[in-house]
């Protein structure tokens, strides 16, 4: 009998099924959790900063400064979003009205009826909508209630982390 290294393949050596530790879907993240707005909210936390339409613009500016944010959700008495007001809105109104703008109310400068998304929306779709329609902030609504507030910065930061993770997975695939 010849040594094993000199023998041809035997029936027991043949495997009809070829398996892979990775697939195109897993490498691209298709169908993977974490690609929805819920993932951004999970990393960001559940703080939602709001003002009412009757807040003065002077109070709004103080609140934006205190919180270190660029926009706030404007809510009604039942905490339903009725608008968004941003530092850009304040600057634009100050350019038009001058210093007297600070005595006005948020309802005078807010963007009414903001576009919203849900925690189940795909990040890429929301990012595309924000870019296509030129806005930077979006309330998140779940079961008819305000459940979060995201910015384009949140979306980009999350996507950047996904890209870094995808690059790491690709390197691991190449190295073995």
C-alpha positions as semicolon CSV with decimal commas, in nm:
position;residue;x (nm);y (nm);z (nm)
1;X;0,000;0,000;0,000
2;X;0,134;0,343;-0,094
3;X;0,166;0,631;0,148
4;X;-0,140;0,855;0,185
5;X;0,036;1,144;0,013
6;X;0,063;0,934;-0,306
7;X;-0,299;0,824;-0,315
8;X;-0,559;0,992;-0,527
9;X;-0,872;1,137;-0,376
10;X;-1,104;0,885;-0,221
11;X;-1,481;0,897;-0,205
12;X;-1,473;1,002;0,162
13;X;-1,253;1,298;0,069
14;X;-1,512;1,444;-0,166
15;X;-1,747;1,706;-0,021
16;X;-2,045;1,790;-0,235
17;X;-2,115;2,107;-0,037
18;X;-1,875;2,401;-0,031
19;X;-1,916;2,639;0,262
20;X;-1,801;2,996;0,316
21;X;-1,736;3,174;0,642
22;X;-1,842;3,500;0,478
23;X;-2,096;3,592;0,216
24;X;-2,143;3,897;-0,002
25;X;-2,449;3,985;0,205
26;X;-2,261;3,969;0,535
27;X;-1,966;4,166;0,398
28;X;-2,190;4,441;0,262
29;X;-2,414;4,444;0,568
30;X;-2,726;4,363;0,367
31;X;-3,008;4,266;0,601
32;X;-2,790;4,326;0,905
33;X;-2,927;4,507;1,210
34;X;-2,785;4,851;1,275
35;X;-2,868;5,011;0,941
36;X;-3,179;5,184;1,070
37;X;-3,241;5,510;1,253
38;X;-3,289;5,302;1,570
39;X;-2,913;5,231;1,569
40;X;-2,836;5,603;1,566
41;X;-3,078;5,663;1,853
42;X;-2,926;5,373;2,050
43;X;-2,582;5,536;2,031
44;X;-2,705;5,891;2,075
45;X;-2,928;5,841;2,377
46;X;-3,289;5,933;2,427
47;X;-3,259;6,301;2,519
48;X;-3,492;6,518;2,311
49;X;-3,464;6,892;2,355
50;X;-3,775;7,095;2,279
51;X;-3,924;7,441;2,298
52;X;-4,275;7,568;2,246
53;X;-4,388;7,806;1,975
54;X;-4,436;8,072;2,246
55;X;-4,071;8,067;2,359
56;X;-3,898;8,396;2,282
57;X;-3,612;8,392;2,037
58;X;-3,388;8,534;2,312
59;X;-3,477;8,232;2,531
60;X;-3,424;8,003;2,231
61;X;-3,073;8,133;2,171
62;X;-2,990;8,086;2,540
63;X;-3,122;7,728;2,527
64;X;-2,930;7,642;2,206
65;X;-2,614;7,780;2,369
66;X;-2,671;7,601;2,702
67;X;-2,735;7,267;2,532
68;X;-2,465;7,309;2,266
69;X;-2,700;7,206;1,986
70;X;-2,792;7,360;1,653
71;X;-3,167;7,302;1,652
72;X;-3,464;7,216;1,871
73;X;-3,797;7,052;1,806
74;X;-4,092;7,287;1,851
75;X;-4,375;7,102;2,026
76;X;-4,735;7,172;2,117
77;X;-4,891;7,114;2,460
78;X;-4,921;6,738;2,393
79;X;-4,551;6,715;2,299
80;X;-4,628;6,663;1,931
81;X;-4,375;6,817;1,692
82;X;-4,514;7,119;1,510
83;X;-4,186;7,260;1,383
84;X;-3,811;7,282;1,400
85;X;-3,610;7,593;1,483
86;X;-3,237;7,618;1,422
87;X;-2,957;7,865;1,470
88;X;-2,975;7,924;1,093
89;X;-3,335;8,039;1,137
90;X;-3,223;8,287;1,403
91;X;-2,941;8,424;1,186
92;X;-3,169;8,459;0,885
93;X;-3,436;8,640;1,090
94;X;-3,175;8,866;1,255
95;X;-3,046;8,962;0,911
96;X;-3,395;9,065;0,804
97;X;-3,535;9,218;1,126
98;X;-3,222;9,326;1,311
99;X;-3,185;9,308;1,690
100;X;-3,561;9,333;1,747
101;X;-3,588;8,971;1,632
102;X;-3,486;8,855;1,979
103;X;-3,812;8,984;2,125
104;X;-4,015;8,776;1,877
105;X;-4,143;8,423;1,926
106;X;-4,015;8,090;1,795
107;X;-4,334;8,049;1,591
108;X;-4,228;8,352;1,385
109;X;-3,910;8,187;1,257
110;X;-3,960;7,810;1,291
111;X;-3,997;7,569;1,001
112;X;-4,352;7,433;1,044
113;X;-4,461;7,074;0,980
114;X;-4,115;6,919;0,968
115;X;-4,035;6,604;0,773
116;X;-4,010;6,309;1,011
117;X;-3,875;5,956;1,007
118;X;-3,930;5,642;1,214
119;X;-3,678;5,427;1,402
120;X;-3,729;5,156;1,138
121;X;-3,631;5,377;0,843
122;X;-3,307;5,292;0,666
123;X;-3,022;5,534;0,741
124;X;-2,928;5,565;0,373
125;X;-3,283;5,663;0,275
126;X;-3,304;5,926;0,549
127;X;-2,959;6,066;0,460
128;X;-3,061;6,090;0,094
129;X;-3,384;6,270;0,183
130;X;-3,198;6,516;0,408
131;X;-2,944;6,587;0,133
132;X;-3,199;6,607;-0,149
133;X;-3,431;6,841;0,043
134;X;-3,153;7,046;0,209
135;X;-3,236;7,011;0,575
136;X;-3,013;6,904;0,862
137;X;-3,249;6,793;1,140
138;X;-3,537;6,548;1,160
139;X;-3,770;6,442;1,441
140;X;-3,815;6,067;1,486
141;X;-4,173;5,952;1,540
142;X;-4,268;5,612;1,680
143;X;-4,628;5,507;1,735
144;X;-4,738;5,865;1,673
145;X;-4,512;6,008;1,944
146;X;-4,184;6,200;1,935
147;X;-3,915;5,943;2,019
148;X;-3,595;6,112;1,904
149;X;-3,429;6,384;1,703
150;X;-3,144;6,327;1,460
151;X;-2,912;6,555;1,268
152;X;-2,719;6,502;0,950
153;X;-2,409;6,492;1,173
154;X;-2,557;6,193;1,359
155;X;-2,624;6,018;1,027
156;X;-2,275;6,088;0,890
157;X;-2,104;5,985;1,215
158;X;-2,294;5,658;1,224
159;X;-2,223;5,588;0,858
160;X;-1,854;5,664;0,916
161;X;-1,843;5,402;1,192
162;X;-2,011;5,152;0,957
163;X;-1,751;5,223;0,687
164;X;-1,466;5,176;0,936
165;X;-1,620;4,846;1,045
166;X;-1,665;4,735;0,682
167;X;-1,299;4,821;0,613
168;X;-1,191;4,616;0,913
169;X;-1,399;4,320;0,794
170;X;-1,246;4,353;0,446
171;X;-0,893;4,355;0,594
172;X;-0,976;4,047;0,798
173;X;-1,106;3,877;0,484
174;X;-0,784;3,955;0,296
175;X;-0,551;3,856;0,580
176;X;-0,748;3,547;0,666
